Amino acid sequence: MPSVGRKFLVAGRGGLNITNTDPALPSKYSGPAADFWDSLLEEFSPADLRAWVEGLGIPTFSVSSGRVYPREMKSAPLLRRWVMRLRGLGVEFFLRHRWSSLEANPFGGWRVGASGPDGPVSFDADAVVLALGGGSWPVTGSDGAWQSTLADLQIAQSPLVPANCGWETGWPEEVLASACGQPLKNIRARAGGHSAVGELLLTRYGLEGGAIYSLTPALRDSPLLSIDFKPSLSPEALLARLPLARSFHLHEAFARCHIQPVAQVLMRSRRAEWTSREAFVSGVKEFSIRLSGPRPLAEAISSAGGVCWDELDDGLMLRRLPGVYLAGEMIDWEAPTGGYLMQGCFSTGSRAGRCAAGFAAARSQGRLGANGLAGAAAT
């Protein structure tokens, strides 16, 4: 791309969540090596990330949900200061370049190849850190094309799939006409034994929103979503609001139970199911929606899949390629929105960077008559 950090800028469009103070932080990260996150987050914690941001002159603040933001709620000022610091440290950027190859040097270390507007270039390095992102938002340059290059190097991977994404379902015309673009507020969504509290947004193709984003891993296994429209009330409490009349009237039940308008639209589309007090309460507490699949990867906030954890050692080095490290969404993990994604990228980046620096120093000190090596960042 012609500039760095484009996906970082996209992440700040709605207010940049740089991390989260959630005490259960490690449990938010899924994947085959979920237990590994305890040590990663201890080594580079939310407090460390906040200190790093504030060290760039960007104050931060946290809110009751645990989310942490830069005071300006934007990513551009932070990115500018970050890049300025890197340039001041001597980092050289090669814009409009794409990583294309990785070959072992006969004298040790690696030769990294990249293609650019003026043709191919290569760099010799003692150690290499690959932080090429996942497959979401390919317009920013994060297109997952690196998977084929790593596959050629016999690195095992899982396919990149959408994470933190919207889901599709077929709405009846009456739902689209009355509720498209409208939110379902203060609901509890469930899937596969997991639940999330928050909001959902009805769209022309299905559902969006934080409540469904966090359930994406469970929905991949079983795309059946259940919504509790009144999570603060028990079934017994709802039944107590309904009259013991011989006939049941749906509009009266909506009024007595204070069912929000969008939920009413959804339930009216299946009115034949709610012919009694008990059936109505069951629908309010467990309104099920069969989903047809996630939205395309290009629209997702993040991606799951990537290089399998078994390919990596504790320092995030590829076991098959000594001196080559991975960080961020290239690795097979996922987390919900709200600062967890950014923290995960920084924590894996910190581990990979520290270990790569140590590896490079040890290799350099142990080699006599080595050529001068150039470090480069290709974007």
DRENDO-1510 file (C-alpha; in Angstrom, 1 decimal, always signed):
<recs>
REC; n; res; u; v; w
REC; 1; MET; +0.0; +0.0; +0.0 .
REC; 2; PRO; +1.1; +3.6; -0.5 .
REC; 3; SER; +1.1; +4.3; +3.3 .
REC; 4; VAL; +1.4; +2.3; +6.5 .
REC; 5; GLY; -1.2; +1.4; +9.1 .
REC; 6; ARG; -4.3; +1.5; +6.9 .
REC; 7; LYS; -6.1; -1.3; +8.8 .
REC; 8; PHE; -5.1; +0.5; +12.0 .
REC; 9; LEU; -6.9; +3.6; +10.7 .
REC; 10; VAL; -10.0; +1.5; +9.9 .
REC; 11; ALA; -10.0; +0.2; +13.4 .
REC; 12; GLY; -10.4; +3.7; +14.7 .
REC; 13; ARG; -13.4; +4.7; +12.7 .
REC; 14; GLY; -15.8; +4.1; +15.5 .
REC; 15; GLY; -13.5; +5.1; +18.3 .
REC; 16; LEU; -10.2; +3.2; +18.7 .
REC; 17; ASN; -10.4; +0.5; +21.4 .
REC; 18; ILE; -6.8; +0.0; +22.1 .
REC; 19; THR; -7.3; -2.5; +24.9 .
REC; 20; ASN; -9.6; -3.6; +27.7 .
REC; 21; THR; -9.2; -3.8; +31.5 .
REC; 22; ASP; -11.4; -6.9; +31.8 .
REC; 23; PRO; -9.9; -9.1; +34.6 .
REC; 24; ALA; -10.9; -12.2; +32.6 .
REC; 25; LEU; -8.9; -11.0; +29.6 .
REC; 26; PRO; -7.1; -14.3; +28.8 .
REC; 27; SER; -10.4; -16.2; +28.6 .
REC; 28; LYS; -11.5; -14.0; +25.7 .
REC; 29; TYR; -9.0; -15.5; +23.3 .
REC; 30; SER; -10.0; -18.7; +21.6 .
REC; 31; GLY; -8.0; -21.1; +19.6 .
REC; 32; PRO; -6.0; -24.3; +20.1 .
REC; 33; ALA; -3.5; -22.5; +22.4 .
REC; 34; ALA; -5.9; -20.5; +24.5 .
REC; 35; ASP; -3.9; -21.2; +27.7 .
REC; 36; PHE; -0.9; -19.6; +26.1 .
REC; 37; TRP; -2.5; -16.2; +26.4 .
REC; 38; ASP; -1.9; -16.0; +30.2 .
REC; 39; SER; +1.8; -15.6; +29.6 .
REC; 40; LEU; +1.5; -13.4; +26.6 .
REC; 41; LEU; -0.8; -11.0; +28.4 .
REC; 42; GLU; +1.4; -11.0; +31.5 .
REC; 43; GLU; +4.5; -10.1; +29.4 .
REC; 44; PHE; +2.7; -7.2; +27.6 .
REC; 45; SER; -0.4; -6.3; +29.5 .
REC; 46; PRO; -3.2; -3.7; +29.0 .
REC; 47; ALA; -1.3; -1.5; +31.4 .
REC; 48; ASP; +1.8; -1.9; +29.3 .
REC; 49; LEU; -0.1; -1.0; +26.1 .
REC; 50; ARG; -1.6; +2.1; +27.7 .
REC; 51; ALA; +1.8; +3.2; +28.9 .
REC; 52; TRP; +3.2; +2.7; +25.4 .
REC; 53; VAL; +0.4; +4.8; +23.9 .
REC; 54; GLU; +0.8; +7.5; +26.5 .
REC; 55; GLY; +4.6; +7.4; +26.0 .
REC; 56; LEU; +3.8; +8.7; +22.4 .
REC; 57; GLY; +2.0; +11.7; +24.0 .
REC; 58; ILE; -1.5; +10.3; +23.5 .
REC; 59; PRO; -3.5; +10.3; +26.8 .
REC; 60; THR; -5.9; +7.4; +27.3 .
REC; 61; PHE; -9.1; +6.8; +29.4 .
REC; 62; SER; -11.3; +3.8; +30.3 .
REC; 63; VAL; -15.0; +3.4; +30.5 .
REC; 64; SER; -17.2; +1.3; +32.7 .
REC; 65; SER; -17.2; -1.6; +30.2 .
REC; 66; GLY; -13.4; -1.8; +30.5 .
REC; 67; ARG; -12.7; -0.5; +27.1 .
REC; 68; VAL; -9.7; +1.8; +26.8 .
REC; 69; TYR; -9.6; +4.7; +24.3 .
REC; 70; PRO; -7.1; +7.4; +23.3 .
REC; 71; ARG; -8.5; +10.7; +24.5 .
REC; 72; GLU; -9.1; +11.9; +20.9 .
REC; 73; MET; -11.0; +8.7; +20.0 .
REC; 74; LYS; -9.0; +8.6; +16.8 .
REC; 75; SER; -6.3; +6.4; +15.4 .
REC; 76; ALA; -4.6; +8.9; +13.0 .
REC; 77; PRO; -2.8; +11.0; +15.7 .
REC; 78; LEU; -1.5; +7.8; +17.4 .
REC; 79; LEU; -0.3; +6.3; +14.0 .
REC; 80; ARG; +1.5; +9.5; +13.0 .
REC; 81; ARG; +3.5; +9.6; +16.3 .
REC; 82; TRP; +4.2; +5.9; +16.1 .
REC; 83; VAL; +5.6; +6.2; +12.6 .
REC; 84; MET; +7.6; +9.3; +13.5 .
REC; 85; ARG; +9.2; +7.4; +16.4 .
REC; 86; LEU; +10.1; +4.4; +14.1 .
REC; 87; ARG; +11.7; +6.6; +11.5 .
REC; 88; GLY; +13.6; +8.3; +14.3 .
REC; 89; LEU; +14.9; +4.9; +15.4 .
REC; 90; GLY; +16.2; +4.2; +11.9 .
REC; 91; VAL; +13.4; +2.0; +10.6 .
REC; 92; GLU; +13.2; +2.0; +6.8 .
REC; 93; PHE; +9.8; +1.6; +5.1 .
REC; 94; PHE; +9.4; +0.1; +1.7 .
REC; 95; LEU; +5.9; +1.2; +0.5 .
REC; 96; ARG; +4.0; -0.5; -2.3 .
REC; 97; HIS; +6.0; -3.7; -1.7 .
REC; 98; ARG; +4.6; -7.2; -1.2 .
REC; 99; TRP; +6.5; -10.0; +0.5 .
REC; 100; SER; +7.2; -12.7; -2.1 .
REC; 101; SER; +9.8; -15.2; -0.8 .
REC; 102; LEU; +11.9; -16.4; +2.1 .
REC; 103; GLU; +15.1; -18.4; +1.5 .
REC; 104; ALA; +17.8; -19.6; +3.8 .
REC; 105; ASN; +21.2; -17.9; +3.3 .
REC; 106; PRO; +24.1; -20.3; +2.8 .
REC; 107; PHE; +26.1; -18.3; +5.4 .
REC; 108; GLY; +23.2; -18.3; +7.9 .
REC; 109; GLY; +20.1; -16.1; +8.3 .
REC; 110; TRP; +17.5; -15.4; +5.8 .
REC; 111; ARG; +17.0; -13.6; +2.5 .
REC; 112; VAL; +13.6; -11.9; +2.3 .
REC; 113; GLY; +12.2; -11.2; -1.1 .
REC; 114; ALA; +9.6; -8.6; -2.0 .
REC; 115; SER; +8.1; -7.2; -5.2 .
REC; 116; GLY; +7.7; -3.5; -5.7 .
REC; 117; PRO; +6.9; -0.9; -8.3 .
REC; 118; ASP; +10.5; -0.8; -9.5 .
REC; 119; GLY; +10.9; -4.6; -9.5 .
REC; 120; PRO; +12.0; -7.2; -7.0 .
REC; 121; VAL; +14.2; -6.4; -4.0 .
REC; 122; SER; +15.7; -8.5; -1.3 .
REC; 123; PHE; +17.1; -8.1; +2.2 .
REC; 124; ASP; +19.4; -10.3; +4.3 .
REC; 125; ALA; +18.4; -10.7; +7.9 .
REC; 126; ASP; +19.5; -12.5; +11.1 .
REC; 127; ALA; +15.9; -12.8; +12.1 .
REC; 128; VAL; +12.5; -12.1; +10.5 .
REC; 129; VAL; +9.2; -11.1; +12.0 .
REC; 130; LEU; +6.1; -11.6; +9.7 .
REC; 131; ALA; +3.1; -9.5; +10.8 .
REC; 132; LEU; +1.0; -9.5; +7.7 .
REC; 133; GLY; -2.5; -9.5; +9.2 .
REC; 134; GLY; -5.5; -11.7; +8.5 .
REC; 135; GLY; -7.8; -11.6; +5.6 .
REC; 136; SER; -10.5; -9.1; +6.5 .
REC; 137; TRP; -10.6; -5.6; +5.0 .
REC; 138; PRO; -8.4; -6.5; +2.0 .
REC; 139; VAL; -8.8; -3.0; +0.7 .
REC; 140; THR; -6.3; -2.0; +3.4 .
REC; 141; GLY; -3.7; -4.4; +2.1 .
REC; 142; SER; -4.5; -7.2; +4.6 .
REC; 143; ASP; -5.6; -9.8; +2.1 .
REC; 144; GLY; -4.1; -13.0; +3.4 .
REC; 145; ALA; -2.1; -13.6; +0.2 .
REC; 146; TRP; +0.8; -14.7; +2.4 .
REC; 147; GLN; -0.9; -18.1; +3.0 .
REC; 148; SER; +0.2; -19.5; -0.3 .
REC; 149; THR; +3.8; -18.5; +0.3 .
REC; 150; LEU; +3.8; -20.2; +3.7 .
REC; 151; ALA; +2.1; -23.2; +2.3 .
REC; 152; ASP; +5.0; -23.5; -0.2 .
REC; 153; LEU; +7.3; -23.6; +2.9 .
REC; 154; GLN; +5.3; -26.5; +4.3 .
REC; 155; ILE; +3.7; -24.4; +7.2 .
REC; 156; ALA; +0.4; -25.9; +8.3 .
REC; 157; GLN; -2.5; -23.5; +8.4 .
REC; 158; SER; -6.2; -23.3; +8.9 .
REC; 159; PRO; -8.3; -21.4; +6.2 .
REC; 160; LEU; -9.0; -17.7; +7.0 .
REC; 161; VAL; -12.7; -17.3; +7.8 .
REC; 162; PRO; -14.8; -14.3; +8.9 .
REC; 163; ALA; -14.8; -13.4; +12.6 .
REC; 164; ASN; -16.7; -10.6; +14.4 .
REC; 165; CYS; -19.0; -10.5; +11.4 .
REC; 166; GLY; -22.6; -10.1; +10.4 .
REC; 167; TRP; -24.7; -13.2; +9.7 .
REC; 168; GLU; -27.2; -13.7; +6.9 .
REC; 169; THR; -30.8; -15.0; +7.2 .
REC; 170; GLY; -33.9; -14.6; +5.0 .
REC; 171; TRP; -36.3; -12.0; +6.4 .
REC; 172; PRO; -40.0; -11.9; +5.4 .
REC; 173; GLU; -41.0; -8.8; +3.5 .
REC; 174; GLU; -43.0; -7.5; +6.4 .
REC; 175; VAL; -39.9; -7.6; +8.6 .
REC; 176; LEU; -37.8; -5.7; +6.0 .
REC; 177; ALA; -40.5; -3.1; +5.5 .
REC; 178; SER; -40.9; -2.4; +9.2 .
REC; 179; ALA; -37.6; -3.1; +10.9 .
REC; 180; CYS; -34.7; -2.9; +8.4 .
REC; 181; GLY; -31.9; -0.7; +9.9 .
REC; 182; GLN; -33.5; -0.8; +13.4 .
REC; 183; PRO; -31.8; -2.0; +16.5 .
REC; 184; LEU; -32.8; -4.6; +19.0 .
REC; 185; LYS; -31.6; -3.2; +22.4 .
REC; 186; ASN; -30.8; -4.8; +25.7 .
REC; 187; ILE; -31.1; -8.4; +24.5 .
REC; 188; ARG; -29.3; -11.6; +25.3 .
REC; 189; ALA; -28.3; -13.7; +22.3 .
REC; 190; ARG; -27.3; -17.4; +22.7 .
REC; 191; ALA; -25.6; -20.0; +20.4 .
REC; 192; GLY; -24.1; -23.3; +21.1 .
REC; 193; GLY; -24.1; -22.9; +24.9 .
REC; 194; HIS; -22.6; -19.4; +24.8 .
REC; 195; SER; -24.4; -16.1; +25.4 .
REC; 196; ALA; -23.8; -12.4; +24.9 .
REC; 197; VAL; -25.6; -9.3; +26.1 .
REC; 198; GLY; -25.9; -6.3; +23.9 .
REC; 199; GLU; -27.5; -5.0; +20.8 .
REC; 200; LEU; -28.4; -6.4; +17.3 .
REC; 201; LEU; -29.1; -4.5; +14.2 .
REC; 202; LEU; -31.5; -5.8; +11.6 .
REC; 203; THR; -30.1; -5.4; +8.1 .
REC; 204; ARG; -31.5; -6.4; +4.6 .
REC; 205; TYR; -29.4; -9.5; +4.7 .
REC; 206; GLY; -29.6; -10.5; +8.4 .
REC; 207; LEU; -28.0; -9.3; +11.6 .
REC; 208; GLU; -25.1; -7.2; +12.7 .
REC; 209; GLY; -23.9; -6.1; +16.2 .
REC; 210; GLY; -21.7; -6.9; +19.1 .
REC; 211; ALA; -24.0; -9.5; +20.5 .
REC; 212; ILE; -23.7; -11.7; +17.4 .
REC; 213; TYR; -20.0; -10.9; +16.7 .
REC; 214; SER; -18.9; -12.5; +19.9 .
REC; 215; LEU; -20.9; -15.6; +19.1 .
REC; 216; THR; -19.3; -16.2; +15.7 .
REC; 217; PRO; -17.2; -19.2; +16.9 .
REC; 218; ALA; -20.3; -21.0; +18.2 .
REC; 219; LEU; -22.4; -20.1; +15.2 .
REC; 220; ARG; -19.8; -21.7; +12.8 .
REC; 221; ASP; -20.6; -25.0; +14.5 .
REC; 222; SER; -24.3; -24.5; +14.6 .
REC; 223; PRO; -25.9; -21.5; +12.9 .
REC; 224; LEU; -28.9; -21.3; +15.2 .
REC; 225; LEU; -29.3; -18.1; +17.2 .
REC; 226; SER; -31.7; -17.7; +20.1 .
REC; 227; ILE; -32.7; -14.2; +21.3 .
REC; 228; ASP; -34.1; -13.3; +24.8 .
REC; 229; PHE; -36.0; -10.1; +24.3 .
REC; 230; LYS; -36.4; -9.5; +28.0 .
REC; 231; PRO; -33.3; -10.9; +29.8 .
REC; 232; SER; -34.0; -8.9; +33.0 .
REC; 233; LEU; -37.3; -10.8; +33.5 .
REC; 234; SER; -37.9; -14.5; +34.2 .
REC; 235; PRO; -40.5; -16.5; +32.4 .
REC; 236; GLU; -42.6; -16.5; +35.6 .
REC; 237; ALA; -42.4; -12.7; +35.9 .
REC; 238; LEU; -43.6; -12.4; +32.3 .
REC; 239; LEU; -46.5; -14.9; +32.8 .
REC; 240; ALA; -47.6; -12.9; +35.8 .
REC; 241; ARG; -48.1; -9.8; +33.6 .
REC; 242; LEU; -50.5; -11.7; +31.3 .
REC; 243; PRO; -54.2; -12.0; +32.2 .
REC; 244; LEU; -55.7; -15.5; +32.8 .
REC; 245; ALA; -58.3; -15.0; +30.0 .
REC; 246; ARG; -59.9; -17.6; +27.9 .
REC; 247; SER; -58.6; -16.0; +24.7 .
REC; 248; PHE; -55.1; -14.7; +24.0 .
REC; 249; HIS; -54.4; -11.4; +22.3 .
REC; 250; LEU; -50.9; -10.8; +20.9 .
REC; 251; HIS; -51.1; -7.0; +20.9 .
REC; 252; GLU; -52.2; -7.0; +24.5 .
REC; 253; ALA; -49.3; -9.3; +25.5 .
REC; 254; PHE; -46.9; -7.0; +23.8 .
REC; 255; ALA; -48.2; -4.0; +25.7 .
REC; 256; ARG; -48.3; -5.7; +29.1 .
REC; 257; CYS; -44.7; -7.1; +28.8 .
REC; 258; HIS; -43.3; -3.9; +27.2 .
REC; 259; ILE; -41.9; -5.7; +24.2 .
REC; 260; GLN; -39.7; -3.3; +22.1 .
REC; 261; PRO; -41.0; -2.5; +18.6 .
REC; 262; VAL; -38.4; -4.5; +16.5 .
REC; 263; ALA; -39.0; -7.6; +18.6 .
REC; 264; GLN; -42.8; -7.1; +18.0 .
REC; 265; VAL; -42.1; -7.1; +14.3 .
REC; 266; LEU; -40.2; -10.3; +14.5 .
REC; 267; MET; -42.7; -12.1; +16.6 .
REC; 268; ARG; -45.7; -10.9; +14.4 .
REC; 269; SER; -43.9; -12.5; +11.4 .
REC; 270; ARG; -44.5; -15.8; +13.1 .
REC; 271; ARG; -47.7; -15.0; +14.9 .
REC; 272; ALA; -49.2; -18.4; +14.4 .
REC; 273; GLU; -46.7; -19.8; +17.0 .
REC; 274; TRP; -47.9; -17.5; +19.8 .
REC; 275; THR; -51.4; -18.7; +20.6 .
REC; 276; SER; -51.2; -18.9; +24.4 .
REC; 277; ARG; -49.6; -17.2; +27.3 .
REC; 278; GLU; -47.0; -19.9; +27.7 .
REC; 279; ALA; -46.1; -20.0; +24.0 .
REC; 280; PHE; -45.8; -16.2; +23.9 .
REC; 281; VAL; -43.4; -16.2; +26.9 .
REC; 282; SER; -41.4; -18.9; +25.3 .
REC; 283; GLY; -41.1; -16.8; +22.2 .
REC; 284; VAL; -40.0; -13.7; +24.1 .
REC; 285; LYS; -37.3; -15.7; +26.0 .
REC; 286; GLU; -36.1; -17.9; +23.2 .
REC; 287; PHE; -36.9; -16.5; +19.8 .
REC; 288; SER; -34.9; -18.7; +17.4 .
REC; 289; ILE; -33.5; -17.7; +14.1 .
REC; 290; ARG; -31.8; -20.1; +11.6 .
REC; 291; LEU; -28.9; -18.3; +10.0 .
REC; 292; SER; -27.6; -19.2; +6.5 .
REC; 293; GLY; -24.0; -18.2; +7.0 .
REC; 294; PRO; -21.6; -15.4; +7.8 .
REC; 295; ARG; -21.1; -12.3; +5.6 .
REC; 296; PRO; -18.0; -12.3; +3.3 .
REC; 297; LEU; -14.5; -12.2; +4.8 .
REC; 298; ALA; -13.8; -8.9; +3.2 .
REC; 299; GLU; -16.6; -7.3; +5.3 .
REC; 300; ALA; -15.6; -8.9; +8.6 .
REC; 301; ILE; -13.9; -6.9; +11.4 .
REC; 302; SER; -11.3; -9.6; +11.8 .
REC; 303; SER; -10.5; -13.1; +10.7 .
REC; 304; ALA; -10.0; -16.5; +12.3 .
REC; 305; GLY; -7.7; -19.2; +11.0 .
REC; 306; GLY; -4.1; -18.8; +10.0 .
REC; 307; VAL; -0.9; -20.6; +11.0 .
REC; 308; CYS; -1.5; -23.4; +13.4 .
REC; 309; TRP; -0.1; -23.1; +16.9 .
REC; 310; ASP; +1.7; -26.4; +16.6 .
REC; 311; GLU; +4.0; -24.8; +14.0 .
REC; 312; LEU; +5.2; -22.2; +16.7 .
REC; 313; ASP; +7.4; -22.5; +19.7 .
REC; 314; ASP; +6.8; -20.4; +22.9 .
REC; 315; GLY; +8.6; -17.4; +21.3 .
REC; 316; LEU; +6.3; -17.5; +18.3 .
REC; 317; MET; +9.1; -18.8; +16.1 .
REC; 318; LEU; +8.3; -21.2; +13.3 .
REC; 319; ARG; +9.8; -24.5; +14.3 .
REC; 320; ARG; +10.6; -25.4; +10.7 .
REC; 321; LEU; +12.2; -22.0; +10.0 .
REC; 322; PRO; +14.6; -21.0; +12.9 .
REC; 323; GLY; +14.8; -17.2; +13.2 .
REC; 324; VAL; +11.4; -16.6; +11.6 .
REC; 325; TYR; +8.7; -15.3; +13.9 .
REC; 326; LEU; +4.9; -14.5; +13.5 .
REC; 327; ALA; +2.7; -12.0; +15.2 .
REC; 328; GLY; -0.9; -10.8; +15.1 .
REC; 329; GLU; -3.8; -12.2; +13.0 .
REC; 330; MET; -1.5; -14.5; +11.0 .
REC; 331; ILE; -1.8; -16.9; +13.9 .
REC; 332; ASP; -4.9; -19.1; +14.4 .
REC; 333; TRP; -6.7; -17.1; +17.2 .
REC; 334; GLU; -9.7; -14.9; +17.5 .
REC; 335; ALA; -11.2; -12.6; +20.1 .
REC; 336; PRO; -14.3; -10.3; +20.4 .
REC; 337; THR; -14.3; -6.6; +19.7 .
REC; 338; GLY; -13.8; -4.1; +22.5 .
REC; 339; GLY; -10.0; -3.8; +22.7 .
REC; 340; TYR; -9.2; -7.5; +22.8 .
REC; 341; LEU; -8.2; -7.7; +19.2 .
REC; 342; MET; -5.7; -4.8; +19.4 .
REC; 343; GLN; -4.3; -6.1; +22.7 .
REC; 344; GLY; -3.8; -9.6; +21.1 .
REC; 345; CYS; -1.9; -8.1; +18.2 .
REC; 346; PHE; +0.4; -6.0; +20.5 .
REC; 347; SER; +1.0; -8.9; +22.9 .
REC; 348; THR; +2.0; -11.4; +20.2 .
REC; 349; GLY; +4.0; -8.6; +18.5 .
REC; 350; SER; +5.9; -7.9; +21.7 .
REC; 351; ARG; +6.7; -11.6; +22.3 .
REC; 352; ALA; +7.8; -12.1; +18.6 .
REC; 353; GLY; +9.8; -8.9; +18.6 .
REC; 354; ARG; +11.7; -9.6; +21.8 .
REC; 355; CYS; +12.5; -13.2; +20.9 .
REC; 356; ALA; +13.6; -12.2; +17.3 .
REC; 357; ALA; +15.9; -9.5; +18.7 .
REC; 358; GLY; +17.5; -12.0; +21.1 .
REC; 359; PHE; +17.8; -14.6; +18.3 .
REC; 360; ALA; +19.4; -12.1; +15.9 .
REC; 361; ALA; +21.9; -10.9; +18.6 .
REC; 362; ALA; +23.0; -14.4; +19.4 .
REC; 363; ARG; +23.4; -15.3; +15.8 .
REC; 364; SER; +25.3; -12.1; +15.0 .
REC; 365; GLN; +27.6; -12.5; +17.9 .
REC; 366; GLY; +28.4; -16.1; +17.0 .
REC; 367; ARG; +29.3; -15.4; +13.3 .
REC; 368; LEU; +32.7; -14.3; +12.2 .
REC; 369; GLY; +33.2; -12.2; +9.1 .
REC; 370; ALA; +29.5; -11.8; +8.5 .
REC; 371; ASN; +28.3; -9.2; +6.0 .
REC; 372; GLY; +26.4; -6.2; +7.2 .
REC; 373; LEU; +22.7; -7.1; +7.5 .
REC; 374; ALA; +19.9; -4.7; +6.7 .
REC; 375; GLY; +16.5; -4.7; +8.5 .
REC; 376; ALA; +13.5; -3.6; +6.6 .
REC; 377; ALA; +9.7; -3.4; +6.9 .
REC; 378; ALA; +7.7; -4.1; +3.8 .
REC; 379; THR; +4.2; -2.8; +3.6 .
</recs>
